[in-house]
Every structure is written in structure tokens, then in C-alpha cells.
Amino acid sequence: MTCFYCKGTMKPSTTTYMEDLGNCIVIIKNVPCNKCTQCGEVSYSGVTIKRIEAIIAQLKNTLTEIAVVNYSTAA
């Protein structure tokens, strides 16, 4: 697989995904991805995106300002 931006090589890796929901910041650690070895660009599979969306849906109405979750235990 090649990078959409620089055409470098994409390798399986993990990353930290962050999203600001307005009332809460969600940080998901150890998310599986493909990462470019040249520029560091990250891409996710459809299955991973669905799991990220499910994790965020669970945390949307929490009373906390910052939520840090490990992907492998939350997915």
C-alpha cells in the first residue's frame, strides 16, 4: 500500500487517535493503523473506524472532560 500524500510505503503500526467532542476530549491509545514510513501519514481500516465510532459514542455523554482509553480493551 502506498501513501496518499507522498507515495511512500505504508506499514502496519499503532497510533493515538484524538477527537474533541466540545464537552470532552477523547484519546484512544494503541489504535491499529497503516503508517507511512516516509511522512508519517496514518490511515485506518473500515473496521477500525467503526470501532472508534462505537468507543466515542459510549463516551459522548460522560461527565469527564478528558477520556483516555486503550483501543484493545475498549473495542
NORJOCOR-V811206 format. One record per backbone hydrogen bond with DSSP energy under -1.0 kcal/mol. NH is the residue of the N-H (numbers start at 1). CO is the residue of the C=O. E is the energy in kcal/mol with one decimal. If there is no record, write none. Layout:
nh=(NH	NH)
co=(CO	CO)
e=(E	E)
//
This chain:
nh=(3	10	11	13	15	17	19	21	25	26	27	28	29	31	33	34	35	36	37	43	49	50	51	52	53	54	55	56	57	58	59	60	62	67	69	71	74	75)
co=(8	1	35	33	31	28	26	24	65	19	67	17	69	15	13	43	11	41	9	34	45	46	47	48	49	50	51	52	53	54	55	56	59	25	27	29	70	71)
e=(-2.7	-2.3	-2.6	-2.7	-1.9	-2.8	-2.3	-3.3	-3.1	-3.0	-3.3	-3.3	-3.2	-3.0	-2.5	-2.6	-3.0	-2.6	-2.7	-2.3	-2.1	-2.1	-2.0	-2.4	-2.5	-1.9	-2.3	-2.5	-2.3	-1.8	-1.4	-1.2	-1.7	-2.8	-3.0	-2.7	-1.8	-2.4)
//
